[in-house]
Amino acid sequence: MVNQPFSYYCVIDFEASNEEDPYHPGHGRKDYPSEIIQFPAVLINSSNNCINQVDNADIFINVLDQFESWLSDYTPKPFNNVCFVSDGEFDFNHYLRLQCRISDISMPSYVRSYFDIKKYFKGYCGYYKNIRGMLNYLGMRFEGNNHNGLDDASNIARVVQYFLQRKVLETNSYC
């Protein structure tokens, strides 16, 4: 096992309404903004590669509070020893930012820097891959259903676990 700079890696893969034609501030569909409808999270302990998961269903502000409470069971807020992980920039830079605006709350400071597995994987193999493509490249199979937030987050976590055993993983993206 490689010594990692973070104690935990928290994989989040939001699922949002209106993903086919998402709302973009300043252009696009202003009448129907994308809202987060699934907030799945998979937490990887970097010292033993074990995972814990949460899947919540409630209004966003309550879910965010429940998520922070769940994460506080493992590490104290402001979660400085947690590296948040996403599959691309859309989860934090678009969906979470927009949902916070819709909910009239500030973007949580702990996700302002994060690890983008898609960006990292491009550097690893030379081109971007989706979740299934990353798993196949590493000799693994996708488990569960596409676009089910918890299944996607669990599969992304498996890719992260693969690299945690071999490479040092640090934040590589910012909101």
C-alpha positions as CSV (number, residue, x, y, z in Angstrom):
1,M,0.0,0.0,0.0
2,V,1.3,3.5,-0.9
3,N,1.4,6.1,1.8
4,Q,-1.3,8.6,0.8
5,P,-1.5,12.4,1.7
6,F,-5.1,12.0,2.8
7,S,-6.6,9.6,5.3
8,Y,-9.9,9.3,3.3
9,Y,-11.0,9.6,-0.3
10,C,-14.7,10.4,-0.6
11,V,-16.1,9.5,-4.0
12,I,-19.3,11.4,-4.9
13,D,-21.3,11.0,-8.1
14,F,-24.3,13.2,-8.2
15,E,-27.3,12.3,-10.3
16,A,-29.3,15.3,-11.4
17,S,-32.7,16.0,-13.0
18,N,-32.6,17.2,-16.6
19,E,-29.1,15.8,-17.3
20,E,-29.9,15.5,-21.1
21,D,-30.3,19.2,-21.4
22,P,-28.8,20.8,-18.3
23,Y,-29.2,24.3,-17.2
24,H,-26.1,26.5,-17.6
25,P,-26.1,29.9,-16.0
26,G,-26.2,32.6,-18.7
27,H,-27.6,30.3,-21.4
28,G,-29.5,27.1,-22.0
29,R,-32.7,26.2,-20.2
30,K,-33.4,28.8,-17.5
31,D,-36.9,27.5,-16.9
32,Y,-35.8,24.1,-15.6
33,P,-32.4,24.0,-13.8
34,S,-30.8,20.7,-13.1
35,E,-31.2,19.7,-9.5
36,I,-29.3,17.0,-7.6
37,I,-31.7,14.1,-7.1
38,Q,-29.1,11.5,-5.8
39,F,-26.2,12.3,-3.4
40,P,-24.4,9.0,-3.1
41,A,-21.0,8.9,-1.4
42,V,-18.4,6.2,-1.0
43,L,-15.7,6.7,1.6
44,I,-12.4,4.9,1.2
45,N,-10.0,4.6,4.1
46,S,-6.6,5.0,2.5
47,S,-4.8,3.1,5.3
48,N,-6.7,-0.2,4.7
49,N,-8.6,0.4,1.4
50,C,-11.9,-0.3,3.1
51,I,-15.1,1.5,2.1
52,N,-18.3,2.8,3.7
53,Q,-21.2,4.3,1.8
54,V,-24.2,6.5,2.2
55,D,-27.2,7.1,0.0
56,N,-29.7,9.8,1.0
57,A,-33.1,11.0,-0.1
58,D,-34.4,14.2,1.2
59,I,-34.3,17.9,0.3
60,F,-30.8,19.0,-0.6
61,I,-30.0,21.1,2.5
62,N,-31.0,18.2,4.8
63,V,-29.0,15.7,2.7
64,L,-25.9,17.9,2.9
65,D,-26.3,18.1,6.7
66,Q,-26.8,14.3,6.8
67,F,-23.7,13.8,4.6
68,E,-21.6,16.0,6.8
69,S,-22.8,14.2,9.9
70,W,-22.0,10.8,8.4
71,L,-18.6,12.0,7.3
72,S,-18.0,13.4,10.9
73,D,-18.3,9.9,12.2
74,Y,-15.0,9.2,10.5
75,T,-13.1,12.5,10.6
76,P,-13.8,16.0,12.0
77,K,-15.1,18.9,10.1
78,P,-13.8,20.8,8.1
79,F,-12.6,17.5,6.6
80,N,-9.0,18.6,5.9
81,N,-7.8,14.9,5.7
82,V,-10.5,14.0,3.1
83,C,-9.8,14.1,-0.6
84,F,-13.1,14.5,-2.4
85,V,-13.3,12.5,-5.7
86,S,-15.4,13.0,-8.8
87,D,-15.6,11.5,-12.3
88,G,-15.0,14.8,-14.2
89,E,-15.6,18.4,-13.3
90,F,-19.4,18.4,-13.7
91,D,-20.3,17.1,-10.2
92,F,-18.7,19.8,-8.2
93,N,-18.2,22.6,-10.7
94,H,-21.7,22.4,-12.1
95,Y,-24.3,20.3,-10.2
96,L,-23.1,21.2,-6.7
97,R,-22.5,24.8,-7.5
98,L,-25.9,25.2,-9.1
99,Q,-27.7,23.3,-6.4
100,C,-26.1,25.5,-3.7
101,R,-27.3,28.5,-5.7
102,I,-30.8,27.1,-6.0
103,S,-30.8,26.2,-2.2
104,D,-29.4,29.7,-1.4
105,I,-26.4,28.3,0.5
106,S,-22.7,28.7,0.1
107,M,-20.7,26.1,-1.7
108,P,-19.0,23.9,1.0
109,S,-15.4,25.0,1.2
110,Y,-14.2,21.4,1.6
111,V,-14.9,20.6,-2.0
112,R,-13.2,23.6,-3.5
113,S,-10.2,21.3,-4.4
114,Y,-10.8,17.7,-5.4
115,F,-9.4,14.7,-7.2
116,D,-10.9,14.3,-10.8
117,I,-10.4,10.6,-11.6
118,K,-11.3,11.2,-15.3
119,K,-8.5,13.8,-15.6
120,Y,-6.1,11.5,-13.7
121,F,-6.9,8.5,-15.9
122,K,-6.3,10.6,-19.0
123,G,-2.8,11.2,-17.8
124,Y,-2.4,7.5,-16.9
125,C,-3.6,6.0,-20.2
126,G,-3.4,8.9,-22.6
127,Y,-7.1,9.6,-23.2
128,Y,-10.4,10.1,-21.4
129,K,-12.5,7.1,-20.5
130,N,-16.0,6.8,-18.9
131,I,-16.5,4.7,-15.8
132,R,-17.0,1.5,-17.7
133,G,-14.0,2.2,-19.9
134,M,-11.7,2.8,-16.9
135,L,-12.8,-0.4,-15.2
136,N,-12.3,-2.4,-18.5
137,Y,-8.9,-0.9,-19.0
138,L,-7.9,-2.0,-15.4
139,G,-9.4,-5.5,-16.0
140,M,-12.6,-5.0,-14.0
141,R,-16.2,-5.1,-14.9
142,F,-18.9,-2.5,-14.1
143,E,-21.2,-3.6,-11.3
144,G,-24.8,-2.4,-11.0
145,N,-26.7,0.0,-13.2
146,N,-25.4,3.0,-15.2
147,H,-26.6,6.4,-13.9
148,N,-27.5,4.9,-10.5
149,G,-25.6,7.3,-8.3
150,L,-24.5,4.7,-5.7
151,D,-23.5,2.1,-8.3
152,D,-21.5,4.7,-10.3
153,A,-19.8,6.0,-7.1
154,S,-19.0,2.4,-6.0
155,N,-17.5,1.7,-9.4
156,I,-15.5,4.9,-9.3
157,A,-14.3,3.9,-5.8
158,R,-13.0,0.6,-7.2
159,V,-10.9,2.6,-9.7
160,V,-9.6,4.8,-6.9
161,Q,-8.8,1.8,-4.8
162,Y,-6.8,0.4,-7.6
163,F,-4.7,3.5,-7.8
164,L,-4.4,4.0,-4.0
165,Q,-2.5,0.7,-3.9
166,R,0.0,1.9,-6.6
167,K,0.2,5.7,-6.8
168,V,0.0,8.8,-4.6
169,L,-3.3,10.5,-5.3
170,E,-3.6,14.3,-4.6
171,T,-6.1,16.9,-5.5
172,N,-5.9,17.9,-9.2
173,S,-8.9,20.1,-9.8
174,Y,-10.5,23.2,-8.2
175,C,-13.9,24.9,-8.1
